[in-house]
């Protein structure tokens, strides 16, 4: 029987999503309109994501720093495309205490300007390059419609900002960081994703080009899961970030930016979870195993603690639920919170030399001998769960992936069951705008090495230039 606090996923997907967020105590609404409280369960997932990505960034030579939250208006305006792209979402500070400020300060919607301001005074020679910086921080964007994790006015993210001596090196960085996101989403979050290039219309404001990682949610709506931008010299020219090259000539640096956010927690929910609550892939689960002693005697509690210590000593995050609750309540709580593996240590089972394992993803129970190698068995089970979750998500994604060769087919797909739509495009922005008239359909990415599935544009019928994935988005 499904969790009564959670609306059925196939009845009302939007309400189901909100119910899972609240039932699993991931997030709640706050008194600040458009901003959420990230509760301990939700923040623990973000900390795990941060731990994994931060390690990867540092392995590639990046270092963390912290830029100011506030940006002077004159700085923000220096790069015209950037300010134009973010203008509708910028929140401004106009007073300090009771005194009106001489210049408005923007609460950062992104930090290109502050990094450029810093780089302009700290780069002199090619010997100073590259500078591979990243920061973990919050940003504020005045969104009109908000939803927990997916789109809130304030959110947490990491934003990498790097500068290089050559175009080749900067493009390599842009591509490398997209590879990192692709690895993270597929291997860690068990979310199958597609990587490609954004169209000119959809790329980041001020970028020469934007690479994107696109994922498909259970209901067929796309989620932009991570982006990496190549700026070339646009920002360095606007902010006068120069260096002396090996020929002793002055040159503008080449720049990149890349980031992913707490919206990936929303992605985890919408790809993997069910009517019983949250389902987490083991590699990103803050707690991988819950051990539940059953019975009033000491034997079950002693054995549960023994198992916990053994698992923890071997790198598996485990805990014992020894709260004063019924076994059934503990099972349901572990289930709604998405703990990948549950180990039930019951007095009766122990007398028979047995122990029970339960998978959260399939809700399957396995009774095993108590003298099995508990560490090896649990590690294998966690690996199987991770693999199976990815394969189920991929199968769902593939079942919601379609081809379209004309606008009627696009319309029929989106009105029947949204998903990823493979279709050809002539490269004309007018056709991109025309596609949006069908339920807000947007280009998700250009498959740069994608085989042509047609020789004509899906919209106008002219010669096709690009194989594009289209879809509805969060």
Secondary structure by P-SEA (a helix, b strand, c coil): ccccccccccccaaaaaaaaaaaacccccccccccccccaaaaaaaaaaaaaaaaaaaaacccccccccccccccccccaaaaaaccccbbbbcccccccccbbbbcccccaaaaaaaaaacccccccccbbbbbbbbbbbbcccccccccccbbbbbbbbbbbccaaaaaaaaaaaaaaaaaaaaccccccbbbbbbcccccccccccccbbbbbcccccccccbbbbbbcaaaaaaacccccccccbbbbbbbcccccccaaaaaaaaccccccccccccccccccbbbbbccccaaaaaaaaaaaaaaaaaccccccccccccaaaaaaaaaaacccbbbbbcaaaaaacbbbbbbccccbbbbbbcccaaaaaaaaaaaaaaaaaaaaaaaaaaaaccccccaaaaaaaaaccccbbbbcccccaaaaaaaaccccccccccccccccccccccccccccccbbbbbccc
